[in-house]
């Protein structure tokens, strides 16, 4: 089992590591869901709020607004520019005739 020329016979410490503590999380997709605890160490599932801490700035950056499709948020700047108008036609941009 040892191919690196070690002086021991048998499998050693690696042979006892044949059980999995974490498995795939349904919410974040990482292999961070602790099976016995039933809690994801990355996103906090099944808790309602996503797990995030200020000491992990990079982790927050990876999954904040703007990293997904933003199906709603990507239209907000344009709607803000027009005053969030709805159910009307846009006013004419031609100069008013005299």
C-alpha positions in Angstrom: 0.0 0.0 0.0 2.9 2.4 0.7 4.5 3.2 -2.6 6.7 6.1 -1.4 9.3 3.7 0.1 8.3 4.2 3.7 9.7 1.8 6.4 6.2 0.6 7.5 4.0 -2.2 6.3 0.3 -2.0 6.0 -2.0 0.9 5.4 -1.2 3.1 8.4 -3.4 6.0 9.4 -5.1 6.4 6.0 -6.8 3.0 6.3 -9.0 4.2 9.2 -10.4 7.2 7.3 -13.2 5.5 5.5 -16.2 7.4 6.8 -17.6 10.7 5.6 -18.4 13.5 8.1 -19.7 15.9 5.5 -21.8 15.4 2.4 -23.2 17.7 -0.3 -25.5 20.5 0.8 -28.8 21.0 -0.9 -28.6 24.8 -0.7 -25.0 25.8 -1.5 -23.8 22.6 -3.3 -20.6 22.4 -1.3 -19.5 19.2 0.5 -20.1 20.9 3.8 -23.3 19.4 5.2 -22.5 17.6 8.5 -24.4 14.4 8.5 -24.7 13.8 12.2 -25.4 17.5 13.1 -27.6 18.0 10.1 -26.2 21.5 9.5 -24.1 22.9 6.7 -20.9 24.4 7.9 -20.7 26.7 4.9 -24.2 28.2 4.5 -25.9 27.1 7.7 -28.7 25.1 6.0 -31.4 24.2 7.2 -31.3 27.6 9.0 -33.4 30.2 7.3 -30.7 32.8 7.1 -27.5 32.3 5.1 -24.4 31.9 7.3 -22.0 34.9 6.9 -19.5 36.6 9.1 -17.6 39.9 8.8 -14.3 38.1 9.5 -14.7 36.2 6.2 -14.7 39.0 3.7 -13.8 36.8 0.7 -16.5 34.3 1.5 -19.0 37.1 1.6 -17.7 38.4 -1.7 -18.2 35.0 -3.4 -21.9 34.8 -2.7 -23.2 38.4 -2.4 -25.5 40.3 -4.8 -24.2 40.4 -8.3 -22.7 36.9 -8.4 -25.9 35.3 -9.7 -28.4 36.1 -12.4 -30.0 39.0 -10.6 -33.3 38.4 -12.3 -34.9 41.3 -10.4 -32.1 43.6 -9.4 -30.5 44.1 -12.8 -33.5 46.2 -13.9 -33.5 48.5 -10.9 -31.0 51.2 -12.1 -33.0 51.7 -15.3 -36.3 51.9 -13.5 -34.9 54.3 -10.9 -33.7 56.6 -13.7 -37.3 56.8 -15.0 -38.8 57.3 -11.5 -40.3 53.8 -11.3 -43.1 54.7 -13.7 -45.6 51.9 -14.6 -48.6 51.4 -16.8 -47.9 54.4 -19.1 -46.1 55.1 -22.3 -42.8 56.9 -22.1 -43.0 60.7 -22.8 -41.8 61.8 -26.2 -38.2 62.9 -26.4 -38.7 65.1 -29.5 -38.5 68.8 -28.8 -42.0 70.3 -28.4 -43.3 71.9 -31.6 -44.2 75.6 -31.5 
